[in-house]
Amino acid sequence: MSQSQTTKLGRRQVIAGAGAAGALAAAAVALKPAAQGVPTPEPTAPPKPDEGGGYRVTAHVLRYYQTTKV
């Protein structure tokens, strides 16, 4: 065998090995069992206002209204 054939064979083995390692890593992640007994935190919404439906005129709203005047 010439040296170029030996080098190509080595590169092919490295590339095949990298592909196999990637496939094994993907399989390990897919088959990993989900953590049990750990509750997921639920987002808390601010309390609803008694009147007005939650719309508030704030400084940035007033600034927007100023930009829309013609």
CHARMM-style PDB file with segment names, atoms N, HN, CA, C and O in Angstrom:
ATOM      1  N   MET     1       0.831  -1.182   0.000  1.00  0.00      PROA
ATOM      2  CA  MET     1       0.000   0.000   0.000  1.00  0.00      PROA
ATOM      3  C   MET     1       0.873   1.242   0.000  1.00  0.00      PROA
ATOM      4  O   MET     1       1.932   1.286   0.626  1.00  0.00      PROA
ATOM      5  N   SER     2       0.413   2.218  -0.698  1.00  0.00      PROA
ATOM      6  HN  SER     2      -0.447   2.182  -1.207  1.00  0.00      PROA
ATOM      7  CA  SER     2       1.143   3.473  -0.675  1.00  0.00      PROA
ATOM      8  C   SER     2       0.705   4.295   0.525  1.00  0.00      PROA
ATOM      9  O   SER     2      -0.293   3.985   1.176  1.00  0.00      PROA
ATOM     10  N   GLN     3       1.454   5.329   0.806  1.00  0.00      PROA
ATOM     11  HN  GLN     3       2.265   5.580   0.277  1.00  0.00      PROA
ATOM     12  CA  GLN     3       1.155   6.146   1.974  1.00  0.00      PROA
ATOM     13  C   GLN     3      -0.157   6.906   1.819  1.00  0.00      PROA
ATOM     14  O   GLN     3      -0.855   7.110   2.812  1.00  0.00      PROA
ATOM     15  N   SER     4      -0.519   7.336   0.598  1.00  0.00      PROA
ATOM     16  HN  SER     4       0.048   7.170  -0.208  1.00  0.00      PROA
ATOM     17  CA  SER     4      -1.752   8.085   0.401  1.00  0.00      PROA
ATOM     18  C   SER     4      -2.980   7.220   0.659  1.00  0.00      PROA
ATOM     19  O   SER     4      -3.993   7.719   1.150  1.00  0.00      PROA
ATOM     20  N   GLN     5      -2.904   5.934   0.334  1.00  0.00      PROA
ATOM     21  HN  GLN     5      -2.082   5.529  -0.065  1.00  0.00      PROA
ATOM     22  CA  GLN     5      -4.041   5.045   0.607  1.00  0.00      PROA
ATOM     23  C   GLN     5      -4.207   4.827   2.107  1.00  0.00      PROA
ATOM     24  O   GLN     5      -5.336   4.743   2.591  1.00  0.00      PROA
ATOM     25  N   THR     6      -3.134   4.738   2.835  1.00  0.00      PROA
ATOM     26  HN  THR     6      -2.217   4.807   2.443  1.00  0.00      PROA
ATOM     27  CA  THR     6      -3.209   4.546   4.274  1.00  0.00      PROA
ATOM     28  C   THR     6      -3.792   5.792   4.948  1.00  0.00      PROA
ATOM     29  O   THR     6      -4.576   5.684   5.890  1.00  0.00      PROA
ATOM     30  N   THR     7      -3.410   6.954   4.468  1.00  0.00      PROA
ATOM     31  HN  THR     7      -2.772   7.042   3.702  1.00  0.00      PROA
ATOM     32  CA  THR     7      -3.912   8.194   5.033  1.00  0.00      PROA
ATOM     33  C   THR     7      -5.410   8.329   4.784  1.00  0.00      PROA
ATOM     34  O   THR     7      -6.141   8.724   5.692  1.00  0.00      PROA
ATOM     35  N   LYS     8      -5.889   8.014   3.584  1.00  0.00      PROA
ATOM     36  HN  LYS     8      -5.296   7.692   2.846  1.00  0.00      PROA
ATOM     37  CA  LYS     8      -7.315   8.104   3.277  1.00  0.00      PROA
ATOM     38  C   LYS     8      -8.111   7.139   4.131  1.00  0.00      PROA
ATOM     39  O   LYS     8      -9.202   7.471   4.593  1.00  0.00      PROA
ATOM     40  N   LEU     9      -7.579   5.952   4.344  1.00  0.00      PROA
ATOM     41  HN  LEU     9      -6.692   5.682   3.969  1.00  0.00      PROA
ATOM     42  CA  LEU     9      -8.279   4.981   5.169  1.00  0.00      PROA
ATOM     43  C   LEU     9      -8.407   5.509   6.594  1.00  0.00      PROA
ATOM     44  O   LEU     9      -9.460   5.352   7.212  1.00  0.00      PROA
ATOM     45  N   GLY    10      -7.365   6.125   7.122  1.00  0.00      PROA
ATOM     46  HN  GLY    10      -6.510   6.253   6.619  1.00  0.00      PROA
ATOM     47  CA  GLY    10      -7.404   6.683   8.469  1.00  0.00      PROA
ATOM     48  C   GLY    10      -8.415   7.815   8.572  1.00  0.00      PROA
ATOM     49  O   GLY    10      -9.136   7.910   9.565  1.00  0.00      PROA
ATOM     50  N   ARG    11      -8.477   8.670   7.565  1.00  0.00      PROA
ATOM     51  HN  ARG    11      -7.891   8.593   6.758  1.00  0.00      PROA
ATOM     52  CA  ARG    11      -9.445   9.766   7.579  1.00  0.00      PROA
ATOM     53  C   ARG    11     -10.862   9.238   7.524  1.00  0.00      PROA
ATOM     54  O   ARG    11     -11.756   9.758   8.193  1.00  0.00      PROA
ATOM     55  N   ARG    12     -11.063   8.213   6.733  1.00  0.00      PROA
ATOM     56  HN  ARG    12     -10.338   7.791   6.190  1.00  0.00      PROA
ATOM     57  CA  ARG    12     -12.409   7.619   6.636  1.00  0.00      PROA
ATOM     58  C   ARG    12     -12.839   7.046   7.976  1.00  0.00      PROA
ATOM     59  O   ARG    12     -13.998   7.173   8.371  1.00  0.00      PROA
ATOM     60  N   GLN    13     -11.918   6.427   8.663  1.00  0.00      PROA
ATOM     61  HN  GLN    13     -10.977   6.323   8.343  1.00  0.00      PROA
ATOM     62  CA  GLN    13     -12.255   5.854   9.973  1.00  0.00      PROA
ATOM     63  C   GLN    13     -12.592   6.948  10.981  1.00  0.00      PROA
ATOM     64  O   GLN    13     -13.499   6.796  11.799  1.00  0.00      PROA
ATOM     65  N   VAL    14     -11.854   8.046  10.909  1.00  0.00      PROA
ATOM     66  HN  VAL    14     -11.117   8.169  10.244  1.00  0.00      PROA
ATOM     67  CA  VAL    14     -12.131   9.155  11.825  1.00  0.00      PROA
ATOM     68  C   VAL    14     -13.500   9.747  11.548  1.00  0.00      PROA
ATOM     69  O   VAL    14     -14.264  10.012  12.476  1.00  0.00      PROA
ATOM     70  N   ILE    15     -13.813   9.957  10.276  1.00  0.00      PROA
ATOM     71  HN  ILE    15     -13.192   9.741   9.522  1.00  0.00      PROA
ATOM     72  CA  ILE    15     -15.111  10.536   9.916  1.00  0.00      PROA
ATOM     73  C   ILE    15     -16.243   9.587  10.293  1.00  0.00      PROA
ATOM     74  O   ILE    15     -17.273  10.025  10.805  1.00  0.00      PROA
ATOM     75  N   ALA    16     -16.060   8.286  10.042  1.00  0.00      PROA
ATOM     76  HN  ALA    16     -15.224   7.930   9.626  1.00  0.00      PROA
ATOM     77  CA  ALA    16     -17.087   7.309  10.411  1.00  0.00      PROA
ATOM     78  C   ALA    16     -17.255   7.254  11.928  1.00  0.00      PROA
ATOM     79  O   ALA    16     -18.374   7.138  12.428  1.00  0.00      PROA
ATOM     80  N   GLY    17     -16.154   7.335  12.648  1.00  0.00      PROA
ATOM     81  HN  GLY    17     -15.245   7.429  12.241  1.00  0.00      PROA
ATOM     82  CA  GLY    17     -16.214   7.318  14.114  1.00  0.00      PROA
ATOM     83  C   GLY    17     -16.923   8.549  14.658  1.00  0.00      PROA
ATOM     84  O   GLY    17     -17.686   8.453  15.619  1.00  0.00      PROA
ATOM     85  N   ALA    18     -16.673   9.713  14.046  1.00  0.00      PROA
ATOM     86  HN  ALA    18     -16.053   9.791  13.265  1.00  0.00      PROA
ATOM     87  CA  ALA    18     -17.343  10.933  14.491  1.00  0.00      PROA
ATOM     88  C   ALA    18     -18.844  10.850  14.229  1.00  0.00      PROA
ATOM     89  O   ALA    18     -19.645  11.290  15.053  1.00  0.00      PROA
ATOM     90  N   GLY    19     -19.224  10.290  13.086  1.00  0.00      PROA
ATOM     91  HN  GLY    19     -18.573   9.933  12.416  1.00  0.00      PROA
ATOM     92  CA  GLY    19     -20.649  10.127  12.791  1.00  0.00      PROA
ATOM     93  C   GLY    19     -21.319   9.179  13.770  1.00  0.00      PROA
ATOM     94  O   GLY    19     -22.437   9.423  14.221  1.00  0.00      PROA
ATOM     95  N   ALA    20     -20.628   8.097  14.092  1.00  0.00      PROA
ATOM     96  HN  ALA    20     -19.720   7.898  13.726  1.00  0.00      PROA
ATOM     97  CA  ALA    20     -21.186   7.132  15.047  1.00  0.00      PROA
ATOM     98  C   ALA    20     -21.306   7.753  16.434  1.00  0.00      PROA
ATOM     99  O   ALA    20     -22.295   7.531  17.133  1.00  0.00      PROA
ATOM    100  N   ALA    21     -20.302   8.531  16.834  1.00  0.00      PROA
ATOM    101  HN  ALA    21     -19.499   8.711  16.267  1.00  0.00      PROA
ATOM    102  CA  ALA    21     -20.357   9.173  18.147  1.00  0.00      PROA
ATOM    103  C   ALA    21     -21.508  10.182  18.211  1.00  0.00      PROA
ATOM    104  O   ALA    21     -22.179  10.295  19.237  1.00  0.00      PROA
ATOM    105  N   GLY    22     -21.733  10.906  17.129  1.00  0.00      PROA
ATOM    106  HN  GLY    22     -21.188  10.814  16.295  1.00  0.00      PROA
ATOM    107  CA  GLY    22     -22.851  11.846  17.090  1.00  0.00      PROA
ATOM    108  C   GLY    22     -24.189  11.146  17.187  1.00  0.00      PROA
ATOM    109  O   GLY    22     -25.095  11.616  17.875  1.00  0.00      PROA
ATOM    110  N   ALA    23     -24.314  10.017  16.495  1.00  0.00      PROA
ATOM    111  HN  ALA    23     -23.578   9.635  15.936  1.00  0.00      PROA
ATOM    112  CA  ALA    23     -25.565   9.256  16.551  1.00  0.00      PROA
ATOM    113  C   ALA    23     -25.802   8.702  17.948  1.00  0.00      PROA
ATOM    114  O   ALA    23     -26.933   8.705  18.435  1.00  0.00      PROA
ATOM    115  N   LEU    24     -24.741   8.227  18.596  1.00  0.00      PROA
ATOM    116  HN  LEU    24     -23.822   8.225  18.200  1.00  0.00      PROA
ATOM    117  CA  LEU    24     -24.886   7.712  19.958  1.00  0.00      PROA
ATOM    118  C   LEU    24     -25.257   8.829  20.936  1.00  0.00      PROA
ATOM    119  O   LEU    24     -26.061   8.613  21.843  1.00  0.00      PROA
ATOM    120  N   ALA    25     -24.688  10.003  20.761  1.00  0.00      PROA
ATOM    121  HN  ALA    25     -24.036  10.178  20.024  1.00  0.00      PROA
ATOM    122  CA  ALA    25     -25.021  11.125  21.635  1.00  0.00      PROA
ATOM    123  C   ALA    25     -26.484  11.535  21.462  1.00  0.00      PROA
ATOM    124  O   ALA    25     -27.171  11.826  22.440  1.00  0.00      PROA
ATOM    125  N   ALA    26     -26.954  11.555  20.220  1.00  0.00      PROA
ATOM    126  HN  ALA    26     -26.396  11.318  19.425  1.00  0.00      PROA
ATOM    127  CA  ALA    26     -28.356  11.905  19.968  1.00  0.00      PROA
ATOM    128  C   ALA    26     -29.292  10.862  20.573  1.00  0.00      PROA
ATOM    129  O   ALA    26     -30.336  11.206  21.127  1.00  0.00      PROA
ATOM    130  N   ALA    27     -28.920   9.607  20.468  1.00  0.00      PROA
ATOM    131  HN  ALA    27     -28.072   9.327  20.018  1.00  0.00      PROA
ATOM    132  CA  ALA    27     -29.751   8.547  21.046  1.00  0.00      PROA
ATOM    133  C   ALA    27     -29.769   8.642  22.564  1.00  0.00      PROA
ATOM    134  O   ALA    27     -30.808   8.416  23.183  1.00  0.00      PROA
ATOM    135  N   ALA    28     -28.640   8.971  23.169  1.00  0.00      PROA
ATOM    136  HN  ALA    28     -27.795   9.154  22.666  1.00  0.00      PROA
ATOM    137  CA  ALA    28     -28.580   9.083  24.627  1.00  0.00      PROA
ATOM    138  C   ALA    28     -29.471  10.215  25.126  1.00  0.00      PROA
ATOM    139  O   ALA    28     -30.134  10.080  26.154  1.00  0.00      PROA
ATOM    140  N   VAL    29     -29.488  11.325  24.401  1.00  0.00      PROA
ATOM    141  HN  VAL    29     -28.950  11.434  23.565  1.00  0.00      PROA
ATOM    142  CA  VAL    29     -30.338  12.452  24.799  1.00  0.00      PROA
ATOM    143  C   VAL    29     -31.807  12.094  24.621  1.00  0.00      PROA
ATOM    144  O   VAL    29     -32.637  12.437  25.463  1.00  0.00      PROA
ATOM    145  N   ALA    30     -32.134  11.406  23.527  1.00  0.00      PROA
ATOM    146  HN  ALA    30     -31.460  11.128  22.843  1.00  0.00      PROA
ATOM    147  CA  ALA    30     -33.527  11.061  23.263  1.00  0.00      PROA
ATOM    148  C   ALA    30     -34.057  10.047  24.268  1.00  0.00      PROA
ATOM    149  O   ALA    30     -35.240  10.075  24.607  1.00  0.00      PROA
ATOM    150  N   LEU    31     -33.211   9.167  24.740  1.00  0.00      PROA
ATOM    151  HN  LEU    31     -32.250   9.145  24.464  1.00  0.00      PROA
ATOM    152  CA  LEU    31     -33.652   8.114  25.649  1.00  0.00      PROA
ATOM    153  C   LEU    31     -33.472   8.469  27.119  1.00  0.00      PROA
ATOM    154  O   LEU    31     -33.801   7.662  27.989  1.00  0.00      PROA
ATOM    155  N   LYS    32     -32.960   9.650  27.412  1.00  0.00      PROA
ATOM    156  HN  LYS    32     -32.693  10.305  26.706  1.00  0.00      PROA
ATOM    157  CA  LYS    32     -32.751  10.075  28.791  1.00  0.00      PROA
ATOM    158  C   LYS    32     -34.102  10.204  29.496  1.00  0.00      PROA
ATOM    159  O   LYS    32     -34.998  10.882  28.992  1.00  0.00      PROA
ATOM    160  N   PRO    33     -34.255   9.572  30.638  1.00  0.00      PROA
ATOM    161  CA  PRO    33     -35.535   9.690  31.343  1.00  0.00      PROA
ATOM    162  C   PRO    33     -35.713  11.102  31.900  1.00  0.00      PROA
ATOM    163  O   PRO    33     -34.753  11.748  32.318  1.00  0.00      PROA
ATOM    164  N   ALA    34     -36.943  11.555  31.895  1.00  0.00      PROA
ATOM    165  HN  ALA    34     -37.724  11.029  31.555  1.00  0.00      PROA
ATOM    166  CA  ALA    34     -37.265  12.887  32.407  1.00  0.00      PROA
ATOM    167  C   ALA    34     -37.110  12.898  33.922  1.00  0.00      PROA
ATOM    168  O   ALA    34     -37.354  11.887  34.581  1.00  0.00      PROA
ATOM    169  N   ALA    35     -36.710  14.020  34.465  1.00  0.00      PROA
ATOM    170  HN  ALA    35     -36.511  14.841  33.929  1.00  0.00      PROA
ATOM    171  CA  ALA    35     -36.574  14.152  35.912  1.00  0.00      PROA
ATOM    172  C   ALA    35     -37.952  14.070  36.552  1.00  0.00      PROA
ATOM    173  O   ALA    35     -38.890  14.746  36.131  1.00  0.00      PROA
ATOM    174  N   GLN    36     -38.057  13.241  37.563  1.00  0.00      PROA
ATOM    175  HN  GLN    36     -37.295  12.692  37.905  1.00  0.00      PROA
ATOM    176  CA  GLN    36     -39.344  13.057  38.224  1.00  0.00      PROA
ATOM    177  C   GLN    36     -39.296  13.662  39.611  1.00  0.00      PROA
ATOM    178  O   GLN    36     -38.258  13.661  40.272  1.00  0.00      PROA
ATOM    179  N   GLY    37     -40.420  14.174  40.035  1.00  0.00      PROA
ATOM    180  HN  GLY    37     -41.264  14.175  39.498  1.00  0.00      PROA
ATOM    181  CA  GLY    37     -40.519  14.725  41.375  1.00  0.00      PROA
ATOM    182  C   GLY    37     -40.073  16.170  41.475  1.00  0.00      PROA
ATOM    183  O   GLY    37     -40.081  16.738  42.567  1.00  0.00      PROA
ATOM    184  N   VAL    38     -39.687  16.775  40.375  1.00  0.00      PROA
ATOM    185  HN  VAL    38     -39.681  16.313  39.488  1.00  0.00      PROA
ATOM    186  CA  VAL    38     -39.275  18.166  40.400  1.00  0.00      PROA
ATOM    187  C   VAL    38     -40.401  19.002  39.819  1.00  0.00      PROA
ATOM    188  O   VAL    38     -40.623  18.962  38.609  1.00  0.00      PROA
ATOM    189  N   PRO    39     -41.115  19.753  40.635  1.00  0.00      PROA
ATOM    190  CA  PRO    39     -42.220  20.555  40.110  1.00  0.00      PROA
ATOM    191  C   PRO    39     -41.698  21.718  39.281  1.00  0.00      PROA
ATOM    192  O   PRO    39     -40.689  22.338  39.617  1.00  0.00      PROA
ATOM    193  N   THR    40     -42.391  21.996  38.214  1.00  0.00      PROA
ATOM    194  HN  THR    40     -43.211  21.492  37.941  1.00  0.00      PROA
ATOM    195  CA  THR    40     -42.024  23.142  37.391  1.00  0.00      PROA
ATOM    196  C   THR    40     -42.723  24.374  37.929  1.00  0.00      PROA
ATOM    197  O   THR    40     -43.917  24.317  38.225  1.00  0.00      PROA
ATOM    198  N   PRO    41     -42.022  25.478  38.065  1.00  0.00      PROA
ATOM    199  CA  PRO    41     -42.665  26.681  38.601  1.00  0.00      PROA
ATOM    200  C   PRO    41     -43.650  27.248  37.589  1.00  0.00      PROA
ATOM    201  O   PRO    41     -43.355  27.356  36.399  1.00  0.00      PROA
ATOM    202  N   GLU    42     -44.822  27.605  38.089  1.00  0.00      PROA
ATOM    203  HN  GLU    42     -45.062  27.517  39.055  1.00  0.00      PROA
ATOM    204  CA  GLU    42     -45.844  28.186  37.231  1.00  0.00      PROA
ATOM    205  C   GLU    42     -45.744  29.707  37.302  1.00  0.00      PROA
ATOM    206  O   GLU    42     -45.568  30.265  38.385  1.00  0.00      PROA
ATOM    207  N   PRO    43     -45.854  30.371  36.171  1.00  0.00      PROA
ATOM    208  CA  PRO    43     -45.777  31.829  36.212  1.00  0.00      PROA
ATOM    209  C   PRO    43     -46.969  32.411  36.960  1.00  0.00      PROA
ATOM    210  O   PRO    43     -48.096  31.936  36.826  1.00  0.00      PROA
ATOM    211  N   THR    44     -46.707  33.425  37.733  1.00  0.00      PROA
ATOM    212  HN  THR    44     -45.791  33.811  37.843  1.00  0.00      PROA
ATOM    213  CA  THR    44     -47.787  34.062  38.497  1.00  0.00      PROA
ATOM    214  C   THR    44     -48.199  35.338  37.788  1.00  0.00      PROA
ATOM    215  O   THR    44     -47.365  36.182  37.463  1.00  0.00      PROA
ATOM    216  N   ALA    45     -49.462  35.463  37.559  1.00  0.00      PROA
ATOM    217  HN  ALA    45     -50.140  34.777  37.823  1.00  0.00      PROA
ATOM    218  CA  ALA    45     -50.006  36.646  36.896  1.00  0.00      PROA
ATOM    219  C   ALA    45     -50.355  37.679  37.961  1.00  0.00      PROA
ATOM    220  O   ALA    45     -50.745  37.317  39.071  1.00  0.00      PROA
ATOM    221  N   PRO    46     -50.219  38.963  37.632  1.00  0.00      PROA
ATOM    222  CA  PRO    46     -50.622  39.979  38.600  1.00  0.00      PROA
ATOM    223  C   PRO    46     -52.124  39.919  38.815  1.00  0.00      PROA
ATOM    224  O   PRO    46     -52.861  39.525  37.911  1.00  0.00      PROA
ATOM    225  N   PRO    47     -52.582  40.297  39.978  1.00  0.00      PROA
ATOM    226  CA  PRO    47     -54.029  40.246  40.237  1.00  0.00      PROA
ATOM    227  C   PRO    47     -54.776  41.196  39.309  1.00  0.00      PROA
ATOM    228  O   PRO    47     -54.284  42.266  38.954  1.00  0.00      PROA
ATOM    229  N   LYS    48     -55.980  40.773  38.928  1.00  0.00      PROA
ATOM    230  HN  LYS    48     -56.380  39.903  39.217  1.00  0.00      PROA
ATOM    231  CA  LYS    48     -56.804  41.596  38.041  1.00  0.00      PROA
ATOM    232  C   LYS    48     -57.359  42.784  38.826  1.00  0.00      PROA
ATOM    233  O   LYS    48     -57.724  42.647  39.994  1.00  0.00      PROA
ATOM    234  N   PRO    49     -57.421  43.946  38.181  1.00  0.00      PROA
ATOM    235  CA  PRO    49     -57.977  45.114  38.885  1.00  0.00      PROA
ATOM    236  C   PRO    49     -59.485  44.980  39.056  1.00  0.00      PROA
ATOM    237  O   PRO    49     -60.146  44.261  38.306  1.00  0.00      PROA
ATOM    238  N   ASP    50     -60.018  45.679  40.045  1.00  0.00      PROA
ATOM    239  HN  ASP    50     -59.481  46.263  40.654  1.00  0.00      PROA
ATOM    240  CA  ASP    50     -61.453  45.634  40.306  1.00  0.00      PROA
ATOM    241  C   ASP    50     -62.229  46.347  39.206  1.00  0.00      PROA
ATOM    242  O   ASP    50     -63.314  45.906  38.825  1.00  0.00      PROA
ATOM    243  N   GLU    51     -61.682  47.440  38.697  1.00  0.00      PROA
ATOM    244  HN  GLU    51     -60.801  47.798  39.006  1.00  0.00      PROA
ATOM    245  CA  GLU    51     -62.365  48.209  37.670  1.00  0.00      PROA
ATOM    246  C   GLU    51     -61.393  48.552  36.550  1.00  0.00      PROA
ATOM    247  O   GLU    51     -60.182  48.578  36.770  1.00  0.00      PROA
ATOM    248  N   GLY    52     -61.902  48.812  35.365  1.00  0.00      PROA
ATOM    249  HN  GLY    52     -62.886  48.791  35.187  1.00  0.00      PROA
ATOM    250  CA  GLY    52     -61.088  49.331  34.292  1.00  0.00      PROA
ATOM    251  C   GLY    52     -60.474  48.301  33.366  1.00  0.00      PROA
ATOM    252  O   GLY    52     -59.926  48.683  32.332  1.00  0.00      PROA
ATOM    253  N   GLY    53     -60.533  47.056  33.669  1.00  0.00      PROA
ATOM    254  HN  GLY    53     -60.978  46.746  34.509  1.00  0.00      PROA
ATOM    255  CA  GLY    53     -60.022  46.033  32.777  1.00  0.00      PROA
ATOM    256  C   GLY    53     -58.516  45.973  32.650  1.00  0.00      PROA
ATOM    257  O   GLY    53     -58.017  45.232  31.804  1.00  0.00      PROA
ATOM    258  N   GLY    54     -57.770  46.711  33.444  1.00  0.00      PROA
ATOM    259  HN  GLY    54     -58.175  47.313  34.132  1.00  0.00      PROA
ATOM    260  CA  GLY    54     -56.331  46.606  33.434  1.00  0.00      PROA
ATOM    261  C   GLY    54     -55.614  47.641  32.591  1.00  0.00      PROA
ATOM    262  O   GLY    54     -54.384  47.685  32.616  1.00  0.00      PROA
ATOM    263  N   TYR    55     -56.321  48.474  31.846  1.00  0.00      PROA
ATOM    264  HN  TYR    55     -57.320  48.438  31.826  1.00  0.00      PROA
ATOM    265  CA  TYR    55     -55.663  49.506  31.053  1.00  0.00      PROA
ATOM    266  C   TYR    55     -55.253  50.641  31.961  1.00  0.00      PROA
ATOM    267  O   TYR    55     -56.061  51.154  32.734  1.00  0.00      PROA
ATOM    268  N   ARG    56     -53.985  51.034  31.867  1.00  0.00      PROA
ATOM    269  HN  ARG    56     -53.328  50.617  31.239  1.00  0.00      PROA
ATOM    270  CA  ARG    56     -53.487  52.135  32.678  1.00  0.00      PROA
ATOM    271  C   ARG    56     -52.772  53.134  31.783  1.00  0.00      PROA
ATOM    272  O   ARG    56     -51.995  52.749  30.910  1.00  0.00      PROA
ATOM    273  N   VAL    57     -53.028  54.392  31.996  1.00  0.00      PROA
ATOM    274  HN  VAL    57     -53.659  54.705  32.706  1.00  0.00      PROA
ATOM    275  CA  VAL    57     -52.334  55.444  31.262  1.00  0.00      PROA
ATOM    276  C   VAL    57     -51.053  55.735  32.035  1.00  0.00      PROA
ATOM    277  O   VAL    57     -51.075  56.338  33.108  1.00  0.00      PROA
ATOM    278  N   THR    58     -49.943  55.294  31.464  1.00  0.00      PROA
ATOM    279  HN  THR    58     -49.925  54.805  30.593  1.00  0.00      PROA
ATOM    280  CA  THR    58     -48.651  55.490  32.100  1.00  0.00      PROA
ATOM    281  C   THR    58     -47.850  56.506  31.301  1.00  0.00      PROA
ATOM    282  O   THR    58     -48.310  57.008  30.276  1.00  0.00      PROA
ATOM    283  N   ALA    59     -46.666  56.798  31.770  1.00  0.00      PROA
ATOM    284  HN  ALA    59     -46.291  56.390  32.603  1.00  0.00      PROA
ATOM    285  CA  ALA    59     -45.820  57.800  31.111  1.00  0.00      PROA
ATOM    286  C   ALA    59     -45.494  57.396  29.684  1.00  0.00      PROA
ATOM    287  O   ALA    59     -45.511  58.242  28.790  1.00  0.00      PROA
ATOM    288  N   HSD    60     -45.196  56.121  29.448  1.00  0.00      PROA
ATOM    289  HN  HSD    60     -45.182  55.434  30.174  1.00  0.00      PROA
ATOM    290  CA  HSD    60     -44.853  55.727  28.078  1.00  0.00      PROA
ATOM    291  C   HSD    60     -46.068  55.744  27.158  1.00  0.00      PROA
ATOM    292  O   HSD    60     -45.920  55.952  25.953  1.00  0.00      PROA
ATOM    293  N   VAL    61     -47.267  55.528  27.700  1.00  0.00      PROA
ATOM    294  HN  VAL    61     -47.387  55.359  28.679  1.00  0.00      PROA
ATOM    295  CA  VAL    61     -48.482  55.622  26.888  1.00  0.00      PROA
ATOM    296  C   VAL    61     -48.729  57.077  26.498  1.00  0.00      PROA
ATOM    297  O   VAL    61     -49.065  57.367  25.349  1.00  0.00      PROA
ATOM    298  N   LEU    62     -48.566  57.977  27.438  1.00  0.00      PROA
ATOM    299  HN  LEU    62     -48.293  57.742  28.371  1.00  0.00      PROA
ATOM    300  CA  LEU    62     -48.728  59.394  27.135  1.00  0.00      PROA
ATOM    301  C   LEU    62     -47.692  59.861  26.112  1.00  0.00      PROA
ATOM    302  O   LEU    62     -48.004  60.670  25.238  1.00  0.00      PROA
ATOM    303  N   ARG    63     -46.471  59.360  26.217  1.00  0.00      PROA
ATOM    304  HN  ARG    63     -46.217  58.703  26.927  1.00  0.00      PROA
ATOM    305  CA  ARG    63     -45.439  59.712  25.249  1.00  0.00      PROA
ATOM    306  C   ARG    63     -45.809  59.216  23.855  1.00  0.00      PROA
ATOM    307  O   ARG    63     -45.563  59.903  22.863  1.00  0.00      PROA
ATOM    308  N   TYR    64     -46.396  58.033  23.777  1.00  0.00      PROA
ATOM    309  HN  TYR    64     -46.596  57.475  24.583  1.00  0.00      PROA
ATOM    310  CA  TYR    64     -46.844  57.505  22.486  1.00  0.00      PROA
ATOM    311  C   TYR    64     -47.951  58.384  21.903  1.00  0.00      PROA
ATOM    312  O   TYR    64     -47.944  58.693  20.712  1.00  0.00      PROA
ATOM    313  N   TYR    65     -48.882  58.776  22.733  1.00  0.00      PROA
ATOM    314  HN  TYR    65     -48.887  58.525  23.701  1.00  0.00      PROA
ATOM    315  CA  TYR    65     -49.969  59.635  22.259  1.00  0.00      PROA
ATOM    316  C   TYR    65     -49.410  60.944  21.701  1.00  0.00      PROA
ATOM    317  O   TYR    65     -49.932  61.460  20.712  1.00  0.00      PROA
ATOM    318  N   GLN    66     -48.360  61.486  22.316  1.00  0.00      PROA
ATOM    319  HN  GLN    66     -47.936  61.067  23.119  1.00  0.00      PROA
ATOM    320  CA  GLN    66     -47.733  62.715  21.812  1.00  0.00      PROA
ATOM    321  C   GLN    66     -47.111  62.490  20.434  1.00  0.00      PROA
ATOM    322  O   GLN    66     -47.123  63.401  19.606  1.00  0.00      PROA
ATOM    323  N   THR    67     -46.577  61.318  20.170  1.00  0.00      PROA
ATOM    324  HN  THR    67     -46.567  60.577  20.842  1.00  0.00      PROA
ATOM    325  CA  THR    67     -45.953  61.052  18.861  1.00  0.00      PROA
ATOM    326  C   THR    67     -46.962  60.844  17.769  1.00  0.00      PROA
ATOM    327  O   THR    67     -46.620  60.961  16.592  1.00  0.00      PROA
ATOM    328  N   THR    68     -48.205  60.539  18.114  1.00  0.00      PROA
ATOM    329  HN  THR    68     -48.483  60.444  19.070  1.00  0.00      PROA
ATOM    330  CA  THR    68     -49.215  60.290  17.062  1.00  0.00      PROA
ATOM    331  C   THR    68     -49.971  61.539  16.651  1.00  0.00      PROA
ATOM    332  O   THR    68     -50.762  61.504  15.709  1.00  0.00      PROA
ATOM    333  N   LYS    69     -49.738  62.637  17.342  1.00  0.00      PROA
ATOM    334  HN  LYS    69     -49.096  62.666  18.108  1.00  0.00      PROA
ATOM    335  CA  LYS    69     -50.433  63.871  16.962  1.00  0.00      PROA
ATOM    336  C   LYS    69     -49.864  64.406  15.660  1.00  0.00      PROA
ATOM    337  O   LYS    69     -48.656  64.369  15.430  1.00  0.00      PROA
ATOM    338  N   VAL    70     -50.754  64.900  14.816  1.00  0.00      PROA
ATOM    339  HN  VAL    70     -51.735  64.929  15.004  1.00  0.00      PROA
ATOM    340  CA  VAL    70     -50.334  65.425  13.515  1.00  0.00      PROA
ATOM    341  C   VAL    70     -50.123  66.911  13.573  1.00  0.00      PROA
ATOM    342  OT1 VAL    70     -49.767  67.523  12.566  1.00  0.00      PROA
TER     343      VAL     70
END
